[in-house]
Amino acid sequence: MFFLFFLQIFVLQSVKSRDILVLIMEKEKKSKKLEPIQYLASGGFVFLLIASLCSIFLQEDWSGTTLIPYYKIVIPAVNCISTIVCVFIFFFPEKHIFLILVLLLEAVFSSLTGYESLGVFLFSLAIVLIYLNGGLSGKKQKITIVSLYLGFTIALLGTLPYGRERFWMALGCTYFFASGFYCIILTYTKKLKALIPAIQQELYISKAVHLPKPGEVMHLKEYGISERQQMILYESMAKNKTYGEIAMKTKLSLSLVKKEMNAILQYFGCRNANSLKIVLSQFVLSMD
């Protein structure tokens, strides 16, 4: 009888240990998933590696057309450097600003070497990434976007040696893509406005916290939480990191991270972290 009793305890403990092990393995598997920007960096690496090889071994003669000086040296150098940057971004995805710079640089050089359609696509992709990582609200963001469009319009003047028709088509496509992108933003914002009030009524309790409009940047420093709490909130909500990953990155204990998150939930008046994440999903979180 005692043997069966202890055998049962042993089996239960084994099953429990196995379940815990499975949970740990699933968590590790989840933590190994690539960030969205890493997929883009991977595709960019393949594309730019091909572009580098082509510019070195199969380069066309653009003398008399391109405005790029010493193009036989400059173009391969730019492509090779951009390829290396993609590798850097893959291992350090939080440095996404470098990928945006690569896209803008390649957009200009592609346009000046007769690949203006590719240049327009790369430029539009850079604008999309800027929006995803910082939004378009605020005076600073709007000035940045307008300046980039004006700068790229000036760069497109370098396509005139290939023909006026190609210049005007590239210019038209640039602003057509801009209008399409803005249409997507407005549609996205409109749907959020219809969705968020019901979510807030269900999940968002505190009325003392003034939130920005849906789709705008939410500057965490403007709220009554400490710098450490801002960082924990940003890593958890914007970067989708677990408490364990945050504790490891910040050199804090797991219990302290959980304690700080509970204080954050109490400040915002949310029942749990999932509720808070649903509420904050309508904004672009920023530590600036």
Buried (B, 14 or more C-beta within 10 A) or exposed (E): EEEEEEEEEEEEEEEEEEEEEEEEEEEEEEEEEEBEBBEBBBEBBEBBBEBBBBBBEEEEEBEEBBBBEEBBEBBBBBBBEBBBBBBBBBEEBEEBEBBBEBBBBBBBBBBBBBBBBBBBBBBBBBBBBBBEBBBBBBEEBEEBBEEBBEEBEEBBEBBEBBEEEBBEBBBEBBEEBBEEBEEEBEEEBEEBEEBBEEBBEEBBBEEEEEBBEBBBBBBBEEBEBEEBBBBBBBBBBBBEBBBEBBBEBBEBEEEBBBEBBEBBBEBBBBEEBEBBBBBBBBBBBBEE
